């Protein structure tokens, strides 16, 4: 039954993709925004989303809560649309829709000829970050979590490898070995650190214990490498601003727990700046 459901979901999404592709970027983005706001709430628990936000942003009122949730679903819809225009974001006129702050850091990384760990979260259109790292000339491999829908996952893997980042590493134990192999070949790693992971540790996130990946901290301890946080936000309806932060050189005396919690605090800070552009629908504190 699950396979049948996945197949029908696949047919619907492909049909939607074809429509979005014919409209042009701005019209498609507006339509994706509308679809996300109308249909998104039917696919995720409203109660869970409200709970996550209220427990994290404790001082918000009901109007702010509704605005954040509405903005989150609109962002979901825009991300869906952007997948159909990744080729243009990479090679064509949509490149002008992405402003990058901190380009000189990419140049320093290339000059130093030493791989780093890029970290971020599911902010705005997070897929654009790995694309811009690779476009800068930095050798990079991106860690991704396969979609549960096996039919849609094949499409997403094709888009990611073709237009976002050619070196894609599937999340899991084999993926960790692959990351180490890439890193030893002087290839930097880009990964999201805001999802719940079964193999992580409990680390404070918005003052509550949450299972958090320790991969960045493990690489710091093993390779004495720098961590480079990246943040992306949507500006207006159609533009993005991507900020590359200065590399963080952690001390070898710092523990895996200390490094992991430090990065969680950075995530919190970024989420608070634009809470409607982060994905609150995951059961992060399960």
Secondary structure, 3 states (H helix, E strand, C coil): CHHHHHHHHHHHHHHHHHHHHHHCHHHHHHHHHHHHHHHHHHCCCHHHHHHHHHHHCCCCCHHHHHHHHHHHHHHHHHHHHHHCCHHHHHHCHHHHHEEEECHHHHHHHHHHCCCCEEEECCECCCHHHHHHHHHCCCCEEEEECCCCCHHHHHHHHHHHHHHHCCCEEECCHHHHHHHHHHHHCCCEEEEECCCCCCCCEEEEECCEEEEECCHHHHHHHHHCCCEEEEEEEEECCCEEEEEECCCECCCCCCCHHHHHHHHHHHHHHHHHHCHHHECCCCCCCC
